[in-house]
Structures are given as structure tokens and as C-alpha cells.
Amino acid sequence: MVRGQVMEEGGRANMYAVEPKVYVDDTQQFGFNAYAEKLNGRLAMIGFVSVLVLEAVTGHGVIGWLTSL
């Protein structure tokens, strides 16, 4: 027998939804924690690469690109 499946009389299979187990996550979700540090680091890497791409495409740095508008 498969989880979430009940065999009825006559050999018919009746399928039911299997609900996930519910749990409470008591870890800290604010302030300086590992998740926040990873997120900030990844956003900084994306920003740094974006600046390098902008400089490679335009031939100017960020300040030169902003002042030429």
C-alpha cells in the first residue's frame, strides 16, 4: 500500500492528499545572523559585477557615467 492511498473493497484504490508536517522555526530572523550576512554579501557581489559591466559597456566609471547625463 502507498502512503496516502487506501484500498477499498473490490480492490479499488482511493487516493488522499498527504499533508506536510508543520513545524515552528525558532531561529532568529532579524539582526546580524547568517542568512542576513549571506544575502548582503550576494547583493554586494551583484552590485560590484554590475558596476564592472557598466564600465566595460560605456567606457566610463560610475561617477563619469552619472555626470555625463
Secondary structure by P-SEA (a helix, b strand, c coil): ccccccccccbbbbbbbbbcbbbbbccccccccaaaaaaaaaaaaaaaaaaaaaaaaacccaaaaaaac
